[in-house]
Amino acid sequence: MQHKIHPTAVISSGARISDSAEVGPYCVIYEGVILGDHTKIAEYCSLGGGPLQGKEPLSIGPNSVIRSHSVIYAGSCFEDRLETGHHVMIREKTTVGKNLRVGNFSDIEGHCEIGDYCRFHGYTHVGKGSKIGNFVWLFSLTTATNDPLPPSLSPLPVTIEDGCVVCVGVTLMPGTTLQLGCFISAGSTASGTIPPGAVVSGPNSEIVNHVCNLISPQSGLRHPWMRHYASAYPAEAHPAIAELLKRVSENRFSLKVSNE
């Protein structure tokens, strides 16, 4: 099978591109880039540049989709089925598991660890050094900060454990740890260590409930999201989702909330 590479694309002779990969118009692919089978790179993307250009590889796994105007630096590794929106920026030393989806105009600021099946919506900012587990949801305008006294050289990155949901417009302050299955309500600010399954609301990290008690009066849907959204993931992920639901539900009666 011949490469499907647009004639305007500029590709280093030191790049390794699968025969089944596609590269669109006006892309630049630098030395050390590895593109897996059936990966599709849309127009005006830049892959493998940045401070580690030519020094460390950029590996993008099979069946990935990189949409237009995305920039991914050298020195990062992505497993299969990475999907970016338009105008996404991912810096060096980022290690990612399976099937990350990153929405339009989002940035991941490098030296980050991200697990499997995470979903980051548009305009999210993931600060340098963030550690993010599996099945994490970051909705639009989430900001994961890392500097307690900006500008400084004493970073305190954010940690987000498996199954957490961070809703629209949330700020995660430097050094915040969201433990298993947390739910951070829209417009809130989270800081410190948020215990497993906690629902946080407001500017002062107030814990108002356990995620298992959340229910929509309109639809009747209940949280955690694993109860009603597992079908949106590939079948291979369903056993892990079932186990995650079990773990998140275990402490539902022991969590202390702020108004108690």
NURO-289449 format. One line per 3 residues: number of its first residue (from 0); their letters; for each residue x, y, z of C-alpha. Coordinates in nm, 3 decimals, decimal comma, padded with zeros to 5 digits. Example, Ala and Ser with C-alpha at 12.3 -4.5 7.8 and 13.67 -1.06 7.14 Angstrom:
0 = AS = 01,230 -00,450 00,780  01,367 -00,106 00,714
END
This chain:
0 = MQH = 00,000 00,000 00,000  00,130 00,346 -00,091  00,140 00,634 00,156
3 = KIH = -00,145 00,883 00,116  00,067 01,197 00,155  -00,037 01,529 00,008
6 = PTA = 00,234 01,674 -00,217  00,251 01,996 -00,014  00,339 01,810 00,309
9 = VIS = 00,700 01,839 00,429  00,821 01,514 00,584  01,168 01,440 00,718
12 = SGA = 01,349 01,140 00,580  01,399 01,040 00,944  01,027 01,002 01,010
15 = RIS = 00,868 00,656 01,012  00,522 00,662 00,863  00,304 00,356 00,824
18 = DSA = 00,209 00,268 00,468  -00,158 00,303 00,566  -00,120 00,649 00,724
21 = EVG = -00,258 00,965 00,563  -00,097 01,310 00,577  -00,288 01,616 00,461
24 = PYC = -00,185 01,943 00,293  00,085 02,170 00,435  00,179 01,944 00,725
27 = VIY = 00,531 01,941 00,866  00,657 01,614 01,013  01,004 01,623 01,167
30 = EGV = 01,273 01,364 01,221  01,190 01,094 01,475  00,813 01,097 01,428
33 = ILG = 00,650 00,753 01,423  00,297 00,727 01,285  00,105 00,404 01,342
36 = DHT = -00,121 00,218 01,102  -00,429 00,395 00,965  -00,343 00,723 01,136
39 = KIA = -00,484 01,035 00,970  -00,315 01,375 00,992  -00,528 01,663 00,862
42 = EYC = -00,402 01,984 00,703  -00,161 02,235 00,862  -00,038 02,010 01,144
45 = SLG = 00,313 02,013 01,291  00,447 01,694 01,448  00,781 01,638 01,620
48 = GGP = 00,903 01,993 01,663  00,976 02,175 01,986  01,282 02,172 02,215
51 = LQG = 01,342 01,798 02,170  01,318 01,806 01,791  01,555 01,549 01,648
54 = KEP = 01,662 01,434 01,995  01,369 01,223 02,111  01,095 01,054 01,908
57 = LSI = 00,728 01,135 01,888  00,523 00,816 01,871  00,155 00,825 01,772
60 = GPN = -00,022 00,491 01,784  -00,247 00,329 01,524  -00,592 00,453 01,423
63 = SVI = -00,528 00,804 01,551  -00,692 01,117 01,408  -00,505 01,448 01,430
66 = RSH = -00,726 01,732 01,310  -00,617 02,051 01,142  -00,373 02,299 01,296
69 = SVI = -00,271 02,063 01,576  00,087 02,084 01,709  00,247 01,791 01,895
72 = YAG = 00,607 01,818 02,011  00,881 01,558 02,003  00,949 01,351 02,313
75 = SCF = 00,593 01,226 02,368  00,425 00,889 02,330  00,061 00,814 02,255
78 = EDR = -00,097 00,472 02,242  -00,368 00,386 01,989  -00,668 00,599 01,887
81 = LET = -00,553 00,943 01,989  -00,804 01,203 01,865  -00,746 01,576 01,864
84 = GHH = -00,979 01,856 01,773  -00,862 02,159 01,577  -00,583 02,387 01,707
87 = VMI = -00,468 02,149 01,982  -00,122 02,193 02,138  00,057 01,906 02,317
90 = REK = 00,408 01,971 02,446  00,706 01,743 02,508  00,739 01,457 02,759
93 = TTV = 00,369 01,372 02,757  00,285 01,004 02,799  -00,067 00,896 02,712
96 = GKN = -00,257 00,567 02,716  -00,535 00,448 02,487  -00,796 00,659 02,311
99 = LRV = -00,738 01,008 02,451  -00,974 01,264 02,299  -00,875 01,631 02,321
102 = GNF = -01,116 01,901 02,207  -01,060 02,214 01,999  -00,818 02,483 02,123
105 = SDI = -00,696 02,274 02,417  -00,338 02,255 02,541  -00,140 01,999 02,739
108 = EGH = 00,172 02,170 02,868  00,415 01,880 02,874  00,575 01,643 03,125
111 = CEI = 00,227 01,502 03,182  00,108 01,146 03,244  -00,240 01,060 03,116
114 = GDY = -00,409 00,721 03,137  -00,655 00,535 02,916  -00,986 00,656 02,769
117 = CRF = -00,971 01,016 02,891  -01,197 01,284 02,745  -01,089 01,649 02,743
120 = HGY = -01,338 01,892 02,588  -01,254 02,217 02,410  -01,050 02,496 02,567
123 = THV = -00,906 02,284 02,847  -00,565 02,370 02,992  -00,361 02,090 03,148
126 = GKG = -00,066 02,238 03,333  00,288 02,107 03,308  00,351 01,796 03,514
129 = SKI = -00,013 01,699 03,563  -00,086 01,335 03,642  -00,421 01,210 03,519
132 = GNF = -00,562 00,858 03,558  -00,802 00,651 03,347  -01,154 00,748 03,233
135 = VWL = -01,117 01,113 03,340  -01,349 01,381 03,203  -01,234 01,742 03,176
138 = FSL = -01,508 01,963 03,036  -01,463 02,293 02,855  -01,264 02,571 03,020
141 = TTA = -01,112 02,345 03,283  -00,782 02,491 03,402  -00,537 02,264 03,585
144 = TND = -00,282 02,505 03,732  00,063 02,424 03,870  00,224 02,739 04,009
147 = PLP = 00,136 02,846 04,367  00,311 03,185 04,342  00,334 03,278 03,975
150 = PSL = 00,571 03,329 03,818  00,799 03,092 04,010  01,019 02,788 03,964
153 = SPL = 00,842 02,582 04,232  00,566 02,396 04,051  00,296 02,195 04,228
156 = PVT = 00,119 01,998 03,953  -00,234 01,864 03,978  -00,319 01,495 04,022
159 = IED = -00,651 01,356 03,899  -00,731 00,994 03,977  -00,947 00,747 03,782
162 = GCV = -01,308 00,828 03,696  -01,313 01,195 03,799  -01,545 01,446 03,632
165 = VCV = -01,442 01,812 03,617  -01,728 02,026 03,487  -01,732 02,347 03,282
168 = GVT = -01,525 02,641 03,398  -01,347 02,474 03,690  -01,009 02,584 03,825
171 = LMP = -00,790 02,322 03,989  -00,540 02,503 04,208  -00,170 02,404 04,227
174 = GTT = -00,109 02,079 04,411  -00,473 01,970 04,406  -00,540 01,597 04,421
177 = LQL = -00,878 01,470 04,306  -00,910 01,120 04,441  -01,105 00,838 04,281
180 = GCF = -01,435 00,935 04,117  -01,461 01,299 04,234  -01,716 01,532 04,075
183 = ISA = -01,626 01,902 04,059  -01,932 02,114 03,982  -01,936 02,378 03,710
186 = GST = -01,762 02,704 03,797  -01,604 02,568 04,115  -01,249 02,596 04,244
189 = ASG = -01,086 02,287 04,391  -00,778 02,281 04,612  -00,607 02,044 04,852
192 = TIP = -00,698 01,677 04,856  -01,056 01,597 04,758  -01,161 01,256 04,897
195 = PGA = -01,293 00,971 04,681  -01,639 01,020 04,536  -01,678 01,373 04,672
198 = VVS = -01,895 01,632 04,498  -01,733 01,976 04,523  -01,925 02,300 04,471
201 = GPN = -01,832 02,667 04,492  -01,509 02,864 04,532  -01,393 02,706 04,860
204 = SEI = -01,378 02,333 04,774  -01,695 02,268 04,972  -01,789 01,898 04,974
207 = VNH = -02,167 01,884 04,939  -02,244 01,521 04,858  -02,120 01,185 04,734
210 = VCN = -02,129 01,133 04,360  -02,352 00,825 04,399  -02,630 01,052 04,530
213 = LIS = -02,640 01,274 04,221  -02,951 01,233 04,006  -03,099 01,442 03,726
216 = PQS = -03,461 01,544 03,796  -03,516 01,591 03,423  -03,389 01,258 03,293
219 = GLR = -03,365 01,041 03,602  -03,006 00,955 03,516  -02,784 00,881 03,810
222 = HPW = -02,415 00,919 03,875  -02,148 00,796 03,869  -02,144 00,829 03,491
225 = MRH = -02,046 00,462 03,458  -02,411 00,375 03,527  -02,539 00,540 03,211
228 = YAS = -02,248 00,612 02,978  -02,044 00,294 02,954  -02,200 00,214 02,616
231 = AYP = -02,018 00,514 02,465  -01,686 00,336 02,514  -01,554 00,040 02,312
234 = AEA = -01,647 -00,305 02,442  -01,289 -00,373 02,548  -01,322 -00,100 02,814
237 = HPA = -01,646 -00,225 02,972  -01,490 -00,459 03,233  -01,265 -00,178 03,355
240 = IAE = -01,564 00,060 03,371  -01,763 -00,191 03,578  -01,473 -00,228 03,820
243 = LLK = -01,436 00,151 03,838  -01,806 00,191 03,928  -01,763 -00,062 04,207
246 = RVS = -01,461 00,121 04,348  -01,626 00,463 04,332  -01,938 00,334 04,509
249 = ENR = -01,760 00,167 04,799  -01,736 00,469 05,029  -02,070 00,633 04,956
252 = FSL = -02,191 00,607 05,317  -01,869 00,713 05,488  -01,796 01,045 05,314
255 = KVS = -01,831 01,346 05,540  -01,992 01,645 05,369  -01,951 02,010 05,464
258 = NE = -02,305 02,071 05,593  -02,303 01,780 05,836
END
